[in-house]
Amino acid sequence: MKRPLRIVVAGFFVGFPLGGQAWMILHYLLGLSRLGHEVLFLEDASDWAYPFDPAVGHGVDDSRHGRAVLEAMLARHGLSGRYFYRSDIEGATWGVSRDEAHRFCAASDLFLNVSGVIPLRDEYLAPRVRAFIDTDPIFTQVKIARDPGMRDYVLAHQFHFTYGLNIPSGTVPDVPLSGLDWKPLTPPVVLDLWAGAPGTGRGYTTIGTWDARDRDMEIGGRRLSWRKSVKYEAMIDLPSRLPGVDLELTMSGMKEAGPRFAQAGWIVRDALAVSADPEVYRDYILSSRAHFSLAKDQNVILKSGWFSDRSAAYLAAGKPVIDEDTGFKTVLPTGEGLFAFEGMEAAMAAIRAVEADPARHGRAARKIAEEHFDAAKVLSGLLTAVGLG
């Protein structure tokens, strides 16, 4: 048996300590730890990443809430104290000492940079292997091509992975690869944390952000939207066409759109109320019937193959996933437990299929998670791909 590796997982948690983000980071940390490796979570707010506080709904200059969520989550899963958080905003660090963090980095085998959020200080780049994980495909590739600073940032890593499962093939139109050897990566999920009851629950649910500013992009002469609000407007009448089916929109920032969608039959919830506590977020997924969601134009029109860590968690919970087609069906099995739809009629057909036999589709969902998203498999494959397997 090979010796355990030392692995730095860099990412964003304290800065946005909400359900989906929290679980995404934990799956990497716990997944690698269960493979027998020594991990340290590293987050650096520098002087600009003001941590989000759900009590006030915006960034603040005090990270105590996010740190408390992180510390509690790590402790619950046997990783107590395994983090280093630096905030130049507050002029302080927490977790292991600065010296210990630097020593860990210097002796590490792998620096795993999830989403590319933190600044790349020299001491963080000491591990002999460095890997960048793109969780926002197309946006990332276009920014690398257009922004020299971003390109230099990404090139500081020898290996590059993307949740855009079709991007490495070079078949996604007008998306530049910038000479990088992108490797597809499915979001890892620690399966036993999501053990549910397939075929049970109420509501076709999703959790997300209604609108995002400054994320639209012009690609190949077309302006493609990052905003989900535009997509859902075209589906506003869906509940009236599926009587007896609970369709939920758990979104942040719906504002005046909320009452309109509620009047149209959607069950509208505040995403912050569900995601402020990662445990409540997980319980919400476990109590759902299935996941139903529309995706950003960038991924739908260009068919990047993007698949979200949220959808992967639903599958692990034994909840069927009905997602707008981003091209993931070229990689993942669809038609039972997982559906890729285009347009209102296809969405309705998928929901009716689940309603006809929810238990069967729930079992199929869990099987897909076991085959394609199991953290043990995904992260072992990643380590092999970077020469550390």
C-alpha distance (Angstrom), angle and dihedral (degrees) to the residues before:
residue distance angle dihedral
M1 . . .
K2 3.77 . .
R3 3.78 118.7 .
P4 3.81 118.0 -94.4
L5 3.78 114.1 -91.2
R6 3.77 127.3 -127.8
I7 3.80 108.2 -129.7
V8 3.79 131.3 -174.8
V9 3.80 112.0 -155.2
A10 3.80 108.1 -162.2
G11 3.77 119.7 -166.2
F12 3.77 151.9 110.9
F13 3.80 121.2 -69.8
V14 3.79 112.5 119.5
G15 3.80 88.1 47.4
F16 3.80 91.8 57.5
P17 3.81 108.3 14.8
L18 3.79 96.9 179.8
G19 3.79 130.6 128.4
G20 3.77 105.9 -91.2
Q21 3.80 96.1 38.9
A22 3.79 92.4 45.7
W23 3.79 94.4 51.3
M24 3.80 92.9 45.2
I25 3.80 91.2 58.0
L26 3.80 93.6 42.2
H27 3.80 91.9 53.5
Y28 3.81 90.0 59.2
L29 3.80 94.5 45.0
L30 3.78 97.5 43.5
G31 3.79 94.1 37.8
L32 3.80 92.2 55.2
S33 3.80 92.3 41.8
R34 3.81 91.3 53.4
L35 3.79 88.7 52.9
G36 3.79 85.3 62.9
H37 3.79 99.8 -100.1
E38 3.81 130.2 132.2
V39 3.79 111.5 -118.9
L40 3.78 137.2 -170.1
F41 3.80 123.4 -171.3
L42 3.79 112.7 -140.2
E43 3.81 125.3 -165.5
D44 3.78 125.8 169.9
A45 3.80 119.5 -172.2
S46 3.80 91.5 -176.7
D47 3.82 108.5 -170.4
W48 3.80 98.3 -50.9
A49 3.85 113.0 46.5
Y50 3.80 101.0 89.2
P51 3.83 105.8 -168.1
F52 3.77 117.8 -115.1
D53 3.80 115.0 -116.6
P54 3.83 113.6 -162.0
A55 3.81 90.7 -156.8
V56 3.81 90.1 69.6
G57 3.81 100.1 20.6
H58 3.80 98.9 -125.0
G59 3.79 144.4 63.8
V60 3.79 118.7 -64.9
D61 3.79 137.5 -174.8
D62 3.80 93.8 -115.2
S63 3.81 119.6 77.6
R64 3.80 97.9 -172.1
H65 3.82 94.9 109.6
G66 3.79 95.1 51.0
R67 3.79 91.7 44.1
A68 3.78 91.2 51.1
V69 3.81 91.0 52.5
L70 3.81 91.3 47.7
E71 3.80 94.3 46.6
A72 3.81 92.7 48.6
M73 3.80 93.0 48.0
L74 3.80 93.7 48.4
A75 3.81 91.4 47.3
R76 3.81 92.4 50.9
H77 3.79 90.3 56.0
G78 3.79 101.9 43.1
L79 3.81 97.4 -97.5
S80 3.78 99.7 104.2
G81 3.79 113.1 167.3
R82 3.80 95.1 1.3
Y83 3.79 96.6 133.5
F84 3.79 143.9 84.1
Y85 3.80 119.1 -154.2
R86 3.79 121.6 -175.9
S87 3.79 123.7 -169.3
D88 3.79 119.8 179.8
I89 3.81 85.7 -178.4
E90 3.80 88.4 66.9
G91 3.81 95.6 28.0
A92 3.78 92.7 -127.6
T93 3.80 146.7 93.0
W94 3.81 131.1 -140.7
G95 3.78 137.5 -164.8
V96 3.78 114.7 32.9
S97 3.78 115.3 10.5
R98 3.79 121.3 -88.2
D99 3.80 90.0 -111.3
E100 3.80 92.3 49.7
A101 3.79 91.4 49.0
H102 3.79 91.1 50.9
R103 3.80 91.7 47.7
F104 3.80 90.7 49.6
C105 3.80 91.4 51.1
A106 3.80 91.8 47.4
A107 3.81 91.3 52.9
S108 3.81 96.3 40.1
D109 3.77 127.2 115.5
L110 3.80 96.5 -154.9
F111 3.79 139.3 28.2
L112 3.80 107.1 -161.3
N113 3.80 110.3 -166.6
V114 3.82 109.9 -163.4
S115 3.83 112.3 -158.9
G116 3.81 94.4 -15.9
V117 3.79 98.1 -104.0
I118 3.80 105.7 135.9
P119 3.82 126.1 77.2
L120 3.79 113.8 -102.4
R121 3.78 104.5 -122.0
D122 3.80 116.6 -177.0
E123 3.79 92.9 -110.7
Y124 3.81 91.5 55.5
L125 3.78 91.5 54.8
A126 3.81 94.4 57.0
P127 3.85 96.3 100.3
R128 3.79 110.8 102.5
V129 3.82 93.9 -127.1
R130 3.79 122.5 43.8
A131 3.80 124.7 -172.9
F132 3.82 129.3 -173.3
I133 3.82 119.9 -151.1
D134 3.81 116.2 -156.9
T135 3.81 109.9 -154.4
D136 3.83 95.4 170.6
P137 3.81 104.8 56.1
I138 3.79 123.1 -162.3
F139 3.81 90.9 17.3
T140 3.81 88.0 62.4
Q141 3.81 96.6 45.2
V142 3.79 93.4 47.3
K143 3.79 92.2 47.5
I144 3.81 91.3 50.9
A145 3.81 89.8 53.2
R146 3.81 94.2 47.2
D147 3.81 103.6 34.3
P148 3.84 117.6 60.1
G149 3.80 90.5 -163.9
M150 3.78 91.5 56.2
R151 3.78 91.1 45.7
D152 3.82 91.4 53.3
Y153 3.80 89.6 47.4
V154 3.80 93.3 53.7
L155 3.81 93.5 41.9
A156 3.81 89.0 60.0
H157 3.82 84.3 78.0
Q158 3.81 123.7 70.5
F159 3.82 95.2 -151.0
H160 3.79 130.5 46.9
F161 3.80 127.4 -163.4
T162 3.80 129.6 -178.7
Y163 3.80 138.5 -165.0
G164 3.81 85.2 -143.2
L165 3.78 93.4 96.0
N166 3.81 94.2 -168.3
I167 3.80 98.0 45.1
P168 3.83 97.0 85.0
S169 3.81 89.9 58.7
G170 3.80 90.7 64.2
T171 3.80 90.5 -130.8
V172 3.81 97.4 114.1
P173 3.83 103.6 104.1
D174 3.80 120.3 -117.9
V175 3.81 93.7 -1.9
P176 3.82 110.6 127.1
L177 3.80 118.8 -138.9
S178 3.83 93.0 -164.2
G179 3.78 90.8 -145.1
L180 3.80 92.1 -65.4
D181 3.79 121.7 139.7
W182 3.80 97.4 -128.7
K183 3.80 115.9 -165.3
P184 3.83 122.7 -158.8
L185 3.78 116.5 -116.2
T186 3.79 128.6 -175.1
P187 3.82 114.7 -147.6
P188 3.82 108.9 -95.4
V189 3.80 118.1 -125.0
V190 3.81 127.0 -171.2
L191 3.77 94.5 -132.4
D192 3.80 102.3 -155.9
L193 3.81 90.7 58.7
W194 3.81 88.0 65.5
A195 3.79 101.4 41.5
G196 3.79 104.4 145.9
A197 3.76 141.1 152.9
P198 3.83 110.1 -80.1
G199 3.77 114.2 -135.9
T200 3.77 95.9 19.7
G201 3.80 132.7 102.2
R202 3.79 136.7 63.3
G203 3.74 131.9 -98.8
Y204 3.78 137.0 34.1
T205 3.77 96.2 -112.2
T206 3.76 144.1 180.0
I207 3.80 135.5 174.7
G208 3.77 123.2 -145.8
T209 3.78 153.4 102.4
W210 3.79 119.7 -60.9
D211 3.78 96.8 -151.7
A212 3.79 136.9 8.5
R213 3.78 122.5 -163.9
D214 3.79 125.5 -137.6
R215 3.80 95.2 11.2
D216 3.81 100.6 103.2
M217 3.81 113.5 109.5
E218 3.76 139.7 -162.1
I219 3.79 108.0 -131.7
G220 3.80 125.1 171.1
G221 3.79 91.1 -9.3
R222 3.83 92.9 -53.0
R223 3.78 126.8 106.4
L224 3.79 106.8 -134.3
S225 3.78 121.9 -163.6
W226 3.79 126.1 -129.9
R227 3.81 90.4 -167.4
K228 3.79 120.5 105.7
S229 3.81 92.7 -164.4
V230 3.80 91.7 76.7
K231 3.80 90.4 52.7
Y232 3.79 96.1 49.6
E233 3.80 92.7 49.7
A234 3.80 87.3 67.5
M235 3.82 89.0 53.4
I236 3.79 99.1 43.7
D237 3.84 92.6 114.9
L238 3.81 94.5 53.1
P239 3.86 96.1 103.8
S240 3.81 92.0 54.8
R241 3.79 88.8 56.4
L242 3.80 94.1 50.0
P243 3.81 106.0 48.4
G244 3.77 114.1 -168.5
V245 3.83 93.7 23.2
D246 3.82 117.1 111.6
L247 3.80 109.8 -136.3
E248 3.78 113.6 -173.0
L249 3.79 132.5 -164.7
T250 3.78 110.5 -164.0
M251 3.78 99.6 -179.3
S252 3.77 139.7 149.4
G253 3.78 118.8 -131.8
M254 3.82 101.3 19.7
K255 3.83 91.4 135.5
E256 3.81 110.6 161.5
A257 3.81 91.1 3.5
G258 3.81 90.5 67.0
P259 3.82 97.8 72.6
R260 3.82 91.5 44.1
F261 3.79 92.7 53.7
A262 3.79 91.8 43.8
Q263 3.79 89.4 53.1
A264 3.81 88.5 51.2
G265 3.79 89.9 57.5
W266 3.80 103.8 -94.2
I267 3.80 118.8 133.4
V268 3.80 101.2 -125.8
R269 3.79 120.0 -157.6
D270 3.79 134.8 173.5
A271 3.80 109.3 -107.5
L272 3.79 91.5 -150.6
A273 3.80 91.7 60.3
V274 3.80 89.3 55.7
S275 3.80 101.2 37.9
A276 3.83 103.2 38.2
D277 3.81 87.6 87.0
P278 3.84 113.4 43.7
E279 3.81 90.5 -150.4
V280 3.82 91.7 55.2
Y281 3.82 88.0 47.9
R282 3.81 90.7 54.6
D283 3.81 92.3 45.8
Y284 3.80 89.6 51.6
I285 3.79 90.7 55.7
L286 3.80 92.3 44.4
S287 3.81 90.9 52.5
S288 3.82 94.1 48.6
R289 3.78 125.7 101.4
A290 3.80 94.0 -140.7
H291 3.78 144.3 -34.3
F292 3.81 118.9 -94.2
S293 3.77 119.3 178.5
L294 3.77 145.9 153.5
A295 3.79 120.4 -139.5
K296 3.78 137.4 -141.4
D297 3.80 117.3 -80.0
Q298 3.79 91.2 -121.0
N299 3.79 91.3 65.6
V300 3.82 98.2 33.6
I301 3.80 98.8 49.2
L302 3.79 96.3 39.5
K303 3.85 94.5 37.5
S304 3.80 96.0 -134.9
G305 3.80 92.5 171.7
W306 3.82 90.9 -120.9
F307 3.78 114.1 171.4
S308 3.78 120.6 -177.7
D309 3.78 128.8 -128.8
R310 3.82 86.1 -130.8
S311 3.81 92.0 59.6
A312 3.80 89.2 46.4
A313 3.82 89.6 55.3
Y314 3.82 90.8 51.7
L315 3.80 90.0 52.3
A316 3.81 90.5 49.4
A317 3.82 88.8 51.6
G318 3.80 89.8 56.2
K319 3.79 92.1 -107.6
P320 3.81 117.5 138.0
V321 3.79 114.5 -119.6
I322 3.80 121.5 -139.0
D323 3.80 106.4 -176.4
E324 3.76 132.9 166.3
D325 3.78 108.4 -99.0
T326 3.79 112.9 -94.5
G327 3.79 92.4 164.7
F328 3.81 94.9 -88.3
K329 3.80 90.0 127.3
T330 3.82 88.4 77.0
V331 3.81 87.3 68.5
L332 3.81 107.2 22.2
P333 3.83 127.8 55.5
T334 3.80 113.0 -106.6
G335 3.80 136.7 -174.6
E336 3.79 98.0 61.4
G337 3.81 120.6 55.2
L338 3.81 91.0 -13.0
F339 3.80 126.0 55.6
A340 3.80 131.0 -174.5
F341 3.79 110.1 -160.1
E342 3.78 137.4 -176.2
G343 3.79 117.8 -161.1
M344 3.78 137.0 -7.8
E345 3.82 98.5 -66.1
A346 3.80 94.1 51.2
A347 3.81 90.9 47.3
M348 3.80 90.4 52.7
A349 3.80 91.9 48.0
A350 3.79 91.6 52.7
I351 3.81 93.1 48.9
R352 3.80 91.0 48.6
A353 3.80 90.1 50.4
V354 3.80 91.0 54.7
E355 3.80 91.9 45.4
A356 3.81 90.2 53.4
D357 3.82 92.7 59.4
P358 3.81 113.3 2.5
A359 3.81 94.9 167.2
R360 3.81 93.3 55.9
H361 3.77 92.9 47.8
G362 3.81 90.9 45.3
R363 3.78 91.2 54.9
A364 3.79 90.5 46.8
A365 3.82 90.0 51.0
R366 3.79 91.8 54.3
K367 3.81 90.9 47.3
I368 3.81 90.7 54.0
A369 3.80 89.2 51.2
E370 3.79 90.9 50.3
E371 3.80 92.4 50.1
H372 3.80 101.2 40.2
F373 3.83 111.6 17.9
D374 3.80 106.7 34.1
A375 3.81 104.6 132.6
A376 3.80 91.5 -139.7
K377 3.81 91.1 58.2
V378 3.80 98.0 37.1
L379 3.79 95.7 47.6
S380 3.82 94.2 41.7
G381 3.80 86.9 54.2
L382 3.79 91.1 49.0
L383 3.81 91.7 51.5
T384 3.79 90.3 49.6
A385 3.81 90.9 49.0
V386 3.82 91.2 55.4
G387 3.80 92.8 46.3
L388 3.79 97.4 -103.9
G389 3.79 100.0 100.0
